[in-house]
Structure formats: C-alpha cells, structure tokens
Amino acid sequence: MASVAGRYQFKIVLLGEGCVGKTSLVLRYCQDKFNDKHLTTLQASYLTKKLNIDGKRVGLSIWDTAGQERFHALGPIYYRDSNGAILVYDITDEDSFQKVKNWVKELRKILGDDICLCIVGNKIDLERDRHVDGAEAEAYAKSVGAKHLLASAKLNKGVDELFLELAKAMVTAQDASASNGQSSGRRGASSRKRGVEIVDEQPAGQPKKGCC
C-alpha cells in the first residue's frame, strides 16, 4: 500500500493527567508557540501536521484531550480508531507517571497491541525537581513495547523528535500490516476499523475542536 502512493493518514491521541503539558507539546510542535500560563483543556481539540518521511507523505491528526479525572470516562470517545498514542507525564510529578500506566492498560485493553505508543517525560527544564526515576520510566516503557522520550515544550527540546519517532513507528506498522499477505478485502476492513487510510491530501492544518 505504501509503495503505491506513499501517502498515509494517522490519528494520534495525547493522554495524561492535567497540567503535564499535553497542550503545550502540541502547540509547540504544530505552531511553535508556548504559553507560560497553564491553559486547562476542557474538551478534545485537534491540530494537523504534514510530514515527509523518506519520501512518504504522512498526515497527522493530533488529538489533545482533557486530563482532569472527571473527564476520564470520555477517553474512549477520543482515542477510538487511534493509530498512535502519546502518553505524557511530568518528570516532577510521580503520580502523573503512575497514571500513565493506567492509560496504557486501558489502551491495550480496547485497541490491542497494534496501536503505537510513545511515553514522554515532559518538563525536563525542571530537572532539578525531578521525582520520576528515568531508568524506571525507560524500563517500564520497554516492558509495554513503547518508546520513551524526554521533552520540554518550554525549551522546545525533544518535541519534534517524539512526534517523528511515533510517525515512523506508525508507518512501519502500517507497511508491515499491508505486507502480511492479507487479502485486500481484509486490509480494507482493518483500515476502516483503525482509521488508517491512504489519502490524496491532508486538509489545511487549522486548529479545530469537537469530538471524533
């Protein structure tokens, strides 16, 4: 499938507790903006981004979700059909890291092992206040088949890398799925189920809000 058109469309969802910096990461990546004031996300919103990876056109729909516990039940509405997930924790907040483990369990339960995961320790500009052991986080990510990266939306460190790594993983997974010898009918059904499709062009990357 990739060898024919070389165009991909993926849905990514960001999950994590409130105040860990999910919105800051998305805005830094898509618009190169950063706001020192914490802006509470009250509903899901998404931004789009286009990439060219080894000659392959990749369109990302990046969903930013509310992190407050009272919105937790709405999670499945936002991350269904996702091809990738970025699970964010604050390196100064041990509890936010523990909550990431709950999100991983839920994603695996609902979406299985096909979804690509990236666990991100945000706010490395506050390294002196770190409360999450880096080696522990790295080991945990490896145990669940996820990539572990560190970032700072404030300093714009590691932000591009984390989205690029996840995009590459999703392209690899999609190519592998397409070459598994499945019939075209089965591939089509799988693509519709997981929201993967080859697209001619990604809509203009304007901020949008709403529910999937």
C-alpha positions in Angstrom: 0.0 0.0 0.0 2.8 2.4 0.9 4.8 1.6 -2.2 1.9 2.6 -4.5 1.0 6.0 -3.2 3.4 6.7 -0.3 0.7 8.6 1.5 -0.6 8.0 5.0 -3.1 9.5 7.4 -2.8 8.7 11.1 -4.7 9.7 14.2 -2.7 10.4 17.3 -4.2 11.0 20.8 -2.4 12.6 23.7 -3.3 11.2 27.1 -2.1 12.1 30.6 -3.1 13.9 33.7 -4.0 17.6 33.8 -1.0 20.0 34.0 1.5 17.6 32.5 1.9 19.8 29.4 0.0 17.9 26.7 -1.4 21.1 25.1 2.0 22.8 25.3 3.6 20.0 23.4 1.0 20.0 20.6 1.1 23.8 20.2 4.9 23.8 20.2 5.0 21.1 17.6 2.3 22.4 15.3 2.5 26.2 15.7 5.9 26.7 17.5 4.1 28.5 20.3 4.5 28.3 24.1 2.4 29.9 26.9 3.8 30.1 30.4 0.3 30.2 31.8 -1.4 26.9 32.2 -4.4 26.6 30.0 -6.8 23.9 31.1 -8.1 21.8 28.2 -11.9 21.4 28.8 -12.7 19.3 25.7 -10.9 17.4 23.0 -9.3 19.5 20.2 -7.0 18.6 17.4 -4.4 20.1 15.1 -2.9 18.7 11.9 0.6 18.3 10.7 2.1 17.0 7.5 5.5 15.2 7.3 7.6 13.8 4.6 9.4 10.6 5.9 11.7 9.0 3.4 9.6 10.2 0.5 6.4 9.2 2.1 3.7 11.8 2.8 2.4 11.4 6.3 -0.6 13.4 7.6 -1.2 13.5 11.4 -4.4 14.4 13.2 -3.2 15.1 16.7 -5.9 15.0 19.4 -5.4 16.8 22.7 -7.7 15.6 25.4 -8.7 16.9 28.8 -6.7 15.4 31.6 -8.9 16.0 34.6 -10.2 12.9 36.3 -13.8 13.9 35.8 -13.3 13.6 32.0 -11.6 10.2 32.2 -14.8 8.4 31.2 -14.8 10.3 27.9 -11.4 8.8 27.0 -12.7 6.0 24.7 -14.7 8.6 22.6 -11.5 10.4 21.8 -9.0 7.6 21.3 -11.0 5.1 19.4 -9.5 4.4 15.9 -6.2 5.9 17.0 -3.1 4.6 15.3 -0.7 6.1 17.9 -0.8 7.5 21.4 1.5 9.9 23.2 1.2 9.3 27.0 2.6 12.3 28.8 3.8 12.6 32.4 5.5 15.4 34.3 9.0 14.4 35.5 8.4 16.4 38.7 5.2 14.5 39.5 5.4 10.8 40.4 1.7 10.4 40.4 1.4 11.6 36.8 3.8 8.8 35.8 1.8 6.2 37.7 -1.4 7.4 35.9 0.3 6.8 32.5 0.4 3.1 33.4 -3.4 3.1 33.8 -3.8 4.7 30.4 -1.5 2.1 28.8 -3.6 -0.7 30.3 -6.8 0.9 29.0 -5.4 1.4 25.5 -4.1 -2.1 25.3 -7.5 -3.5 26.5 -9.5 -1.5 24.0 -7.2 -1.2 21.0 -4.9 -4.2 21.5 -1.2 -4.3 20.6 -1.5 -2.7 17.2 -1.5 0.9 18.5 1.9 2.5 18.6 2.8 4.0 22.0 5.2 6.8 23.0 5.7 7.6 26.7 7.0 11.1 27.2 8.5 12.7 30.3 7.8 16.4 29.8 9.3 19.5 31.6 12.9 18.4 31.6 13.6 22.1 32.1 12.7 21.3 35.7 15.3 18.6 36.0 16.4 19.8 39.5 12.9 19.0 40.7 12.7 15.5 39.1 10.7 13.0 41.1 10.3 10.3 38.4 13.3 8.0 38.1 14.5 8.0 34.5 15.7 4.4 34.4 12.4 3.2 35.9 10.4 5.1 33.3 12.6 3.7 30.5 12.3 0.1 31.8 8.5 0.4 32.1 8.2 1.8 28.5 10.3 -1.1 27.2 8.1 -3.6 29.1 5.0 -2.4 27.3 6.5 -2.1 23.9 6.5 1.7 24.0 9.2 4.3 23.1 10.3 6.5 26.0 11.4 10.0 25.3 12.1 13.2 27.2 10.9 16.7 26.2 10.5 20.3 27.2 7.7 22.2 25.5 9.1 25.4 27.1 12.6 25.0 25.8 11.5 23.2 22.6 13.6 20.2 23.3 12.7 16.7 22.1 9.3 17.9 20.8 9.9 17.3 17.1 11.7 14.1 17.8 8.9 12.5 19.8 6.3 13.1 17.1 8.7 12.0 14.4 9.6 8.8 16.2 5.9 7.9 16.6 5.1 8.8 13.0 8.0 6.5 11.8 6.6 3.7 14.1 3.1 4.0 12.6 4.4 4.0 9.0 6.4 0.8 9.8 3.4 -0.8 11.4 1.2 0.1 8.5 3.7 -1.2 6.0 4.0 -4.4 7.9 0.3 -4.9 8.0 0.0 -4.3 4.3 2.6 -6.9 3.5 1.3 -9.6 5.8 -0.3 -11.4 2.9 -3.9 -10.4 3.9 -6.5 -10.2 1.2 -7.3 -6.7 0.0 -10.8 -7.1 1.5 -9.4 -7.9 4.9 -6.9 -5.0 4.7 -9.8 -2.6 3.8 -11.8 -3.8 6.8 -8.8 -3.4 9.1 -8.1 0.1 7.8 -11.6 1.3 8.3 -11.7 -0.2 11.8 -8.5 1.5 12.9 -8.8 4.7 10.9 -5.9 4.1 8.6 -6.2 5.1 5.0 -4.2 6.4 2.1 -5.2 10.0 1.5 -4.7 12.2 -1.5 -4.1 15.3 0.6 -4.5 16.4 4.2 -6.8 19.3 4.9 -5.2 22.6 5.9 -3.8 22.4 9.4 -6.1 24.7 11.2 -7.0 24.3 14.9 -10.3 22.5 15.3 -12.4 21.5 18.2 -15.1 18.9 18.7 -15.5 15.2 19.2 -14.4 12.5 16.8 
